[in-house]
């Protein structure tokens, strides 16, 4: 089952970040690398948008299960981060390639993973399917209670 501890902030565009409960943000983990090369023929770094309004014609289309990147930690674990929403990939955060610590130090700002633009007609349904912060905290609490 894919890891779902992503945080998605939406206001017409969606910013994909790691949620507070993601294993990479727990004690003792050190992120060593981020790789946007999803397969031999697919790199999220090849995504191209241009112009003042960031035209999305050449951008990659993502489904909910589309991998965005793979993140490796010092303990040898590798985590695949998925889009979790359908839409056009507007940009990936290339800063985390040279400074992966941003994912842990500033996960909701400079450590974002990607920006996705859902289809206009789908944007409302995208946000309706997401958990609120309170709902997410309840899920994390139940998860930690059942594993102890």
N, C-alpha and C positions, 0 to 999 in steps of 0.2 A: 504494500500500500504506500503511495507516495506521501512524503512528509508534507503536511498542510499548514505548518506554522509560518505562513506568510502574512504580511500586513499589506492591505491594499487601501490606499487613500484615494477616493474618487471625487472629483468635481469636474465632470466631463472627461478629463484625462485621469488615468489611474497610475499611481506610483507604487511600484512593487518593492517592498522592503522585507527584512526578516522580522517576524513578530518576537515579542519579548521572550516567549517560551521556547523559541527554536533552540535545538540542542547546541548550535554554534554559539549562542549567546549565554550559555550556562558556564558555571565556574570551571576553570581549568582548560578550556579549549583555546587554542590559538589558531587562527586562520592563516594558512600558509600560501594559498593560491586561489585564484578565481579563473575559470576557463569558460569563455563564451563559445568555444568550438564544440558544438553539440554532437556532430557526427563528421565523418570525413568530407561530406558535401555541404554541411550547414554550419556556418558561423554567424552568431548574432552580431558580430562586429562588422559584417558585410552589409548590414541594414543601412539603407540610404534614404534619408529624407532631406529635402532642400527647400530653400526659400523662406521668406518672412513668416509664412503661415505653416511652415513645416509640412509641405505637401506629402501625402502618404501613399502616393501611387506606387512607389518603388519599395515601400516598407514591407517587411515580412508580416504575413497574417498568422496569428497565433490562436490556437484552441486552448481550452481550459487545461489540457494535459500536455501542452507544449513545453518542453524544457527550455529554460532561459539560460542557465549556466550550471556549472558544477563547481562546488566549493570544497576545497580540501583543508583538513585540519592537521595539526601536528601529531595527533594520535593515530594518524593513518586513515581516518574516516573520510569518506567523500559523500557530499550531499548534493543531490540534484534539486535545483530550485525550479519550480514549474510556474507558468504564467497564472494559472487558476482563473483566468478570465479570457473571453474571446475578444480579439481586437487586433489592431495594427500596432506593431512595435515601432514606437516613435524614436526611442533612444535607449542605449544601454550606458551604464555609468563606467566609462573607461578609467576613471580615477581609482576604482577599486582594484584594477589590475596591478598597478604599481604600489598601491597602498591598501592591501586587503584589510588592515586593521580598522579602516573606516566602517566596515560592516559591524564591528563590535563597539567601537567608540562612539559612532554617530549613526546608528542603524536607521533612524527615521528621517535623517536629513542628508548629509553628504555621503552616507553609506547606503543610499538606495541602490537597487539592482537594475531596474528598468522603468521606462514610462510606456504605458500602453493606452491606445485610444480605441475604446469600444465603438462599434457602429452606433450612430446617433440613435437609431430606433431601438437599439438594445441597451443603451446606457442606463436606463432606469431599471431594467430587469437585472442588470449586473449588480447594482448596489442592493437590490431587494434580496438577493441570494446570499449576501455577506452577513457575518455576525457583527453585532455591535461590540464595542470594547468590553462591556459588562458581560455579554453572552460568551465572549471568548474567554474571559477570566473564569467564568463558571465551568467551561469545558476543561480548561487547564487544571482547575482545582479537582474536578471529578477524576481526571486522568491521573493526577498525582496521588489521590486517595486510593484509586484502584490498584496502583502499582506498589503501594507500600504495605 
